[in-house]
């Protein structure tokens, strides 16, 4: 009984003293809801933008739109968010501007804030349209919701873009949104 009590006490102490390790374990086994809880505990201890990015990423992987909005909005308000996204993009060979921007734009749209979603897409627009950029993610959300009004609003913005690359993707987005809005 004493051994069991010591083991339980040790586990509890480890949980609260080292939440980043518990988050890593939960991520490895695919339990992103649990990983998000441990990552947010770690963030509450440190206040680090890197830890906030982990919360944001775990919220995306968990598919938790409420947490995506909470952590995403807070992440983009941080002064060093661009540096963190660049660092993550280099380390993992994935465009975190697209991942974070597209996920937050889709969550904002899902919460009924298409203007905020389009504003975020405009803020992150770097002159090209890709298959994973925030505008594409937002357009996919609008089309999957069969939202004719949202399609018309987004179409107005996309028709004014003149990308340096990705014109074919933009043309496809405009075509799909035009079908939906008419």
Rosetta blueprint (number, residue, H / E / L):
1 X L
2 X H
3 X H
4 X H
5 X H
6 X H
7 X H
8 X H
9 X H
10 X H
11 X H
12 X H
13 X H
14 X H
15 X H
16 X H
17 X H
18 X L
19 X H
20 X H
21 X H
22 X H
23 X H
24 X H
25 X H
26 X H
27 X H
28 X H
29 X L
30 X L
31 X L
32 X H
33 X H
34 X H
35 X H
36 X H
37 X H
38 X H
39 X H
40 X H
41 X H
42 X H
43 X H
44 X H
45 X H
46 X H
47 X L
48 X L
49 X H
50 X H
51 X H
52 X H
53 X H
54 X H
55 X H
56 X H
57 X H
58 X H
59 X H
60 X H
61 X H
62 X H
63 X L
64 X L
65 X H
66 X H
67 X H
68 X H
69 X H
70 X H
71 X H
72 X H
73 X H
74 X H
75 X H
76 X H
77 X H
78 X L
79 X L
80 X L
81 X H
82 X H
83 X H
84 X H
85 X H
86 X H
87 X H
88 X H
89 X H
90 X H
91 X H
92 X H
93 X L
94 X L
95 X L
96 X H
97 X H
98 X H
99 X H
100 X H
101 X H
102 X H
103 X H
104 X H
105 X H
106 X H
107 X H
108 X H
109 X H
110 X H
111 X L
112 X L
113 X L
114 X H
115 X H
116 X H
117 X H
118 X H
119 X H
120 X H
121 X H
122 X H
123 X H
124 X H
125 X L
126 X L
127 X L
128 X E
129 X L
130 X L
131 X L
132 X L
133 X L
134 X H
135 X H
136 X H
137 X H
138 X H
139 X H
140 X H
141 X H
142 X H
143 X H
144 X H
145 X L
146 X L
147 X L
148 X H
149 X H
150 X H
151 X H
152 X H
153 X H
154 X H
155 X H
156 X H
157 X H
158 X H
159 X H
160 X L
161 X L
162 X L
163 X L
164 X L
165 X E
166 X L
167 X H
168 X H
169 X H
170 X H
171 X H
172 X H
173 X H
174 X H
175 X H
176 X H
177 X H
178 X H
179 X H
180 X H
181 X H
182 X L
